[in-house]
Amino acid sequence: MRDFFQSKPRLLWILLSGLFVSNTLIAEFMGVKLFSLEKTFGFPEANWTLFGQSNLNFTLSAGVLLWPVVFIMTDLINEYYGRRGVKILTYMTAGLITYGFIMLTFAMELSPADFWRTAHISPDWSEAQKQAALLQVGDYNQAYNLVFGQSRWIIFGSIVAFLLSQLVDVRVFHQIKMRTGEGKIWMRSTGSTLVSQLIDTFVVGIIALYFGLHIPLAQVIATCVMGYLYKGSIALLLTPVIYALHGAIDGYLGHSHAEQMKVEAAK
């Protein structure tokens, strides 16, 4: 057992796969919140017009905070462990996401304790303070169900989009690497991410918004374009991070061992 944990490639696999799975799961569940990018940073709203849809702004899922980490982990696992490594984690994570939503469904059916239904109200508070607390928090059980009780179309769309985008990412990554060799890390890492996120954004948007919520197709496409502009920009900005992590991993594994792993991964 000691030999197992002394193996640097195994420890690296545990770290990368753990970050991949945990960030994907957390991103799925925290993604129920939508936020305004402009208001968060104090920028004026974009108010763009696309495909006949006006007043479009950068309204994004909170999951975008963690998806860049998933992109980076995907590229690093691709680089050092190959297609099989990414596919194993992709299928396993999709199964865990499904399992998580099933468990949440059961949790929402549990009868809430009476004292948990509303906010804690101190007997020393004035009547105005009590009413303000109730209006602010309301029914905890109802809030729990509203937050986690996503539309089944949204859940289905996110899982399908995740699977498709990851499998496309693997293929594009290795196709680019076959043509460029070990150089041009930015091209295979950032390029594969740009392609996979294009698919992810439009697949989840069409399934969840068009088929699930019956939003007009032009509005769905315009919304997806706005989301993809953000994701694509983040992918480009993270390119230096990819290089820094490659350097750190090569240093940890040793240059010759790292190169050997990359050659095996490419096969």
C-alpha positions as CSV (number, residue, x, y, z in Angstrom):
1,M,0.0,0.0,0.0
2,R,2.9,2.3,0.8
3,D,4.3,1.8,-2.8
4,F,0.9,2.7,-4.2
5,F,0.9,6.2,-2.6
6,Q,4.6,6.7,-3.4
7,S,3.8,6.5,-7.1
8,K,3.8,10.1,-8.4
9,P,1.6,9.3,-11.5
10,R,-1.0,7.7,-9.2
11,L,-1.0,10.6,-6.7
12,L,-1.3,13.0,-9.6
13,W,-4.2,11.0,-11.0
14,I,-6.0,11.1,-7.6
15,L,-5.5,14.9,-7.4
16,L,-6.6,15.7,-11.0
17,S,-9.6,13.3,-11.0
18,G,-10.7,14.5,-7.5
19,L,-10.7,18.1,-8.7
20,F,-12.5,17.1,-11.9
21,V,-15.3,15.2,-10.2
22,S,-15.8,17.5,-7.2
23,N,-15.8,20.7,-9.3
24,T,-18.2,19.2,-11.8
25,L,-20.7,18.1,-9.1
26,I,-20.5,21.4,-7.2
27,A,-20.9,23.4,-10.5
28,E,-24.0,21.4,-11.4
29,F,-25.7,22.1,-8.0
30,M,-24.6,25.7,-7.6
31,G,-25.6,26.4,-11.2
32,V,-29.3,26.9,-10.2
33,K,-28.5,30.5,-9.4
34,L,-28.4,33.0,-12.3
35,F,-26.4,36.2,-11.8
36,S,-25.7,39.4,-13.7
37,L,-22.0,39.6,-14.7
38,E,-22.3,43.4,-15.3
39,K,-23.9,44.1,-12.0
40,T,-21.5,41.9,-10.1
41,F,-18.5,43.9,-11.4
42,G,-20.3,47.2,-11.6
43,F,-20.2,47.4,-15.4
44,P,-23.0,49.0,-17.4
45,E,-25.3,46.4,-18.9
46,A,-24.5,45.3,-22.5
47,N,-28.0,45.6,-23.9
48,W,-26.9,44.0,-27.2
49,T,-29.3,43.0,-30.0
50,L,-28.7,39.6,-31.6
51,F,-31.0,37.6,-34.0
52,G,-33.8,40.2,-33.4
53,Q,-33.6,39.8,-29.6
54,S,-32.9,43.1,-27.9
55,N,-31.6,44.0,-24.4
56,L,-29.4,41.0,-24.1
57,N,-27.0,41.0,-21.1
58,F,-24.5,38.6,-19.6
59,T,-26.9,36.6,-17.4
60,L,-25.0,33.5,-16.4
61,S,-25.3,30.4,-14.2
62,A,-23.2,30.5,-11.0
63,G,-21.7,27.2,-12.2
64,V,-19.4,29.3,-14.5
65,L,-17.3,30.0,-11.5
66,L,-16.1,26.4,-11.4
67,W,-16.4,25.2,-15.0
68,P,-13.0,26.7,-15.9
69,V,-11.4,24.4,-13.4
70,V,-13.1,21.4,-15.1
71,F,-11.8,22.6,-18.5
72,I,-8.3,22.7,-17.1
73,M,-8.5,19.3,-15.4
74,T,-9.9,17.8,-18.6
75,D,-6.9,19.1,-20.6
76,L,-4.3,18.0,-18.0
77,I,-5.9,14.5,-17.8
78,N,-6.0,14.4,-21.6
79,E,-2.3,15.3,-21.7
80,Y,-0.9,12.8,-19.2
81,Y,-3.5,10.0,-19.1
82,G,-5.0,10.0,-22.5
83,R,-8.5,9.6,-23.9
84,R,-9.3,6.6,-21.7
85,G,-8.6,8.6,-18.5
86,V,-11.0,11.4,-19.6
87,K,-13.7,9.0,-20.7
88,I,-13.6,7.0,-17.5
89,L,-14.0,10.2,-15.4
90,T,-16.7,11.6,-17.7
91,Y,-18.9,8.5,-17.6
92,M,-18.4,8.2,-13.8
93,T,-19.1,11.9,-13.2
94,A,-22.3,11.8,-15.3
95,G,-23.5,8.9,-13.2
96,L,-22.7,10.7,-10.0
97,I,-24.6,13.8,-11.2
98,T,-27.6,11.6,-12.0
99,Y,-27.3,9.9,-8.6
100,G,-27.1,13.3,-6.9
101,F,-30.3,14.6,-8.5
102,I,-32.1,11.4,-7.6
103,M,-31.0,11.8,-4.0
104,L,-32.2,15.4,-4.0
105,T,-35.6,14.3,-5.3
106,F,-35.9,12.0,-2.3
107,A,-34.7,14.7,0.1
108,M,-37.4,17.1,-1.2
109,E,-40.1,14.5,-0.4
110,L,-39.1,14.3,3.3
111,S,-41.5,15.9,5.7
112,P,-39.8,19.0,7.2
113,A,-39.5,19.5,11.0
114,D,-42.0,22.2,12.2
115,F,-39.3,24.4,13.7
116,W,-37.3,24.4,10.4
117,R,-40.1,25.7,8.2
118,T,-39.5,29.3,9.0
119,A,-36.7,31.6,10.1
120,H,-35.6,31.7,13.7
121,I,-37.5,34.4,15.4
122,S,-36.3,35.7,18.8
123,P,-39.0,36.4,21.3
124,D,-37.2,39.6,22.2
125,W,-37.7,41.0,18.7
126,S,-40.3,43.6,17.9
127,E,-43.3,42.7,15.7
128,A,-41.7,44.6,12.8
129,Q,-38.5,42.6,13.1
130,K,-40.4,39.3,13.2
131,Q,-42.4,40.3,10.1
132,A,-39.2,41.4,8.3
133,A,-37.5,38.0,9.1
134,L,-40.5,36.1,7.7
135,L,-40.7,38.1,4.6
136,Q,-36.9,37.8,3.9
137,V,-36.6,34.0,4.5
138,G,-40.1,32.7,4.3
139,D,-40.6,28.9,4.3
140,Y,-37.3,27.0,4.4
141,N,-38.8,23.9,3.0
142,Q,-40.4,25.7,0.1
143,A,-37.1,27.6,-0.6
144,Y,-35.2,24.3,-0.5
145,N,-37.5,22.8,-3.1
146,L,-37.4,25.9,-5.3
147,V,-33.6,25.9,-5.3
148,F,-33.0,22.3,-5.9
149,G,-36.2,21.2,-7.7
150,Q,-34.9,22.0,-11.2
151,S,-36.9,21.2,-14.2
152,R,-36.2,17.7,-15.4
153,W,-35.4,19.2,-18.8
154,I,-32.6,21.3,-17.3
155,I,-31.1,18.2,-15.5
156,F,-31.4,16.1,-18.7
157,G,-29.9,18.9,-20.8
158,S,-27.0,19.5,-18.5
159,I,-26.0,15.8,-18.3
160,V,-26.3,15.3,-22.1
161,A,-24.3,18.5,-22.8
162,F,-21.6,17.5,-20.3
163,L,-21.2,14.0,-21.9
164,L,-21.1,15.3,-25.5
165,S,-18.8,18.2,-24.8
166,Q,-16.3,16.1,-22.8
167,L,-16.2,13.4,-25.5
168,V,-15.8,16.0,-28.3
169,D,-13.0,17.7,-26.2
170,V,-11.1,14.4,-26.0
171,R,-11.3,13.9,-29.8
172,V,-10.4,17.5,-30.8
173,F,-7.5,17.6,-28.3
174,H,-5.9,14.5,-29.7
175,Q,-6.6,15.4,-33.3
176,I,-4.8,18.7,-32.8
177,K,-1.9,17.0,-31.0
178,M,-1.5,14.5,-33.8
179,R,-1.0,17.3,-36.2
180,T,1.1,19.7,-34.1
181,G,3.1,17.3,-31.9
182,E,4.2,18.1,-28.3
183,G,4.5,21.8,-29.1
184,K,1.6,24.4,-29.2
185,I,0.0,23.4,-26.0
186,W,-2.3,26.4,-26.3
187,M,-3.7,25.2,-29.6
188,R,-4.8,21.8,-28.3
189,S,-5.9,22.9,-24.8
190,T,-7.6,26.2,-25.6
191,G,-8.8,25.0,-29.0
192,S,-10.5,21.8,-27.7
193,T,-12.1,23.8,-24.9
194,L,-13.5,26.4,-27.3
195,V,-15.1,23.7,-29.4
196,S,-16.4,21.6,-26.5
197,Q,-17.9,24.7,-24.8
198,L,-19.6,25.7,-28.0
199,I,-21.4,22.3,-28.0
200,D,-22.1,22.4,-24.2
201,T,-23.6,25.9,-24.3
202,F,-25.9,25.2,-27.2
203,V,-26.9,21.7,-26.3
204,V,-28.0,22.6,-22.8
205,G,-29.6,25.8,-24.0
206,I,-31.7,24.1,-26.7
207,I,-32.8,21.1,-24.5
208,A,-33.5,23.1,-21.3
209,L,-34.8,26.4,-22.7
210,Y,-36.3,25.5,-26.1
211,F,-37.7,22.0,-25.4
212,G,-38.1,22.4,-21.6
213,L,-39.3,26.0,-21.1
214,H,-40.6,26.5,-24.7
215,I,-38.7,29.8,-25.1
216,P,-38.6,30.9,-28.7
217,L,-35.6,29.5,-30.6
218,A,-34.2,32.9,-31.7
219,Q,-34.1,34.0,-28.0
220,V,-32.5,30.7,-27.0
221,I,-29.8,31.1,-29.6
222,A,-29.1,34.7,-28.7
223,T,-28.9,33.7,-25.0
224,C,-26.5,30.9,-25.9
225,V,-24.3,33.2,-27.9
226,M,-24.0,35.6,-24.9
227,G,-23.0,32.7,-22.7
228,Y,-20.5,31.3,-25.1
229,L,-18.8,34.7,-25.5
230,Y,-18.1,34.7,-21.8
231,K,-16.9,31.0,-21.7
232,G,-14.7,31.5,-24.7
233,S,-13.2,34.6,-23.2
234,I,-12.4,32.8,-20.0
235,A,-10.9,29.9,-22.0
236,L,-8.5,32.3,-23.7
237,L,-7.6,34.1,-20.5
238,L,-6.7,30.8,-18.8
239,T,-4.1,29.8,-21.5
240,P,-1.2,31.0,-19.3
241,V,-2.5,28.9,-16.4
242,I,-2.4,25.8,-18.6
243,Y,1.3,26.4,-19.3
244,A,2.1,27.1,-15.7
245,L,0.4,23.8,-14.6
246,H,2.2,21.9,-17.3
247,G,5.5,23.2,-16.0
248,A,4.6,22.3,-12.4
249,I,3.5,18.8,-13.3
250,D,6.6,18.2,-15.4
251,G,8.7,19.3,-12.5
252,Y,6.9,17.1,-10.1
253,L,7.0,14.0,-12.3
254,G,10.5,14.7,-13.7
255,H,10.9,15.7,-17.3
256,S,11.7,12.3,-18.7
257,H,8.9,10.6,-16.9
258,A,6.4,13.3,-17.9
259,E,7.4,13.0,-21.5
260,Q,7.0,9.2,-21.4
261,M,3.5,9.6,-19.9
262,K,2.6,12.1,-22.7
263,V,3.7,9.6,-25.4
264,E,1.7,6.8,-23.8
265,A,-1.3,9.1,-23.4
266,A,-1.2,10.0,-27.1
267,K,-1.5,6.4,-28.1
